[in-house]
C-alpha cells in the first residue's frame, strides 16, 4: 500500500474529542467503525484493481460511492429494506463530524452478513465472455450459441461467488453450491436463503438497469451483498450499484462485438495491464480520468452535481 493510503488509515485512527475510534474491519476501500447500536461505514478514496490496493488516492471517489449507494438504497426500498440509517455526519458520533468524513460516511444498521457475493449479469463481458468462448457457459450456466462480446443476454443470469479476504480472489460457485455454502453457516436455511438471494438480486438489477437506461447508462453487471437484521429478515448491505461494484457503459455508443468504454475504473485496469512494471501506481492523468468517469456516472444517474 502506498504512502498516501497509509497516511489516510493512520489518520482514521487518531484521537479526537477524547475518543479513539478504530475500524473494526478494513476492506480494500471501506473501513467499518462500531458506533454501539450501529456501524459507520467510511468509503475511503483508495482504489483497488485485480484485488490489490493501489498506491494512489482518487479524490472524491469515496463520496461518489457513498452518495450513489444512498441514491439506490432509496430507489429500491419498495423491493427490499437496506441497512442505511443516515449519511448526515451531524447524526453520527462526534468523531465523524469532520470534513474528511462528510459525504463519504454512512451510518448503518448492524447485520449478520450472508457469506455470498450476489453477482448478476445482464450482458456478456469480461471473464464471463472468456468462459463462454471456451464452452458456451458462464459459471456453469449454458447460454445460447452465437453471442457476441458485450451482447445483452436474453435474461439476466445469477452467478454467485464466495467472499474472499483481502489479497485473495473471490471464487465463483454455482447456485447449487451457494445452497451448500449457506447451509454450512445457517443450518436449515441454506435453500431458503439461496432462493431469496437469487430472486432479490435479479429483481433489484432489473429495476435499476431499466432506470439507468433512461439516463443513458447500461448496467452490464453488478454485485450485491445481503445480511440479516435483528428480526432475521434479509436486508441489502454494503454498497449498491456503484462504479466499484458494477460495470456502467454509455448507452449512446453501445455496440456489441467488442469491449465497451465504461464509467468505472477501467481506465486504471487497462493502464495496469498495458504497463506490467507499474508497481501498482497510476500516473496522475489516469487518476484524473478515473474520477471524472465516476463523477459523470453520478451526475447522469442522479441528475445532481456532487457537492
Secondary structure, DSSP 8 states (H G I E B T S, - for coil): --HHHHHHHHHHTSEETTEE---SEE-SSEEEEE-SSEEEEEE-SEEEETTEEEEEE-TTHHHHHHHHHHHHHHHTTTT--BSEEE--GGGS-GGG-SGGGTTTEEEEE--EE-SEEEEEEEE--HHHHHHHHHHSEETTEE--TT--TT-EEEEEEE--EE---TTS---B--HHHHHHHHHHHSTTTHHHHHHHHHHHHHHHHHHHHHHHHHTTEEEEEEEEEEEE-TTS-EEEES--S-TTTEEEEEGGG--TTS---BSSTHHHHHHHHH-TT-TT---HHHHHHHHHHHHHHHHHHHS----
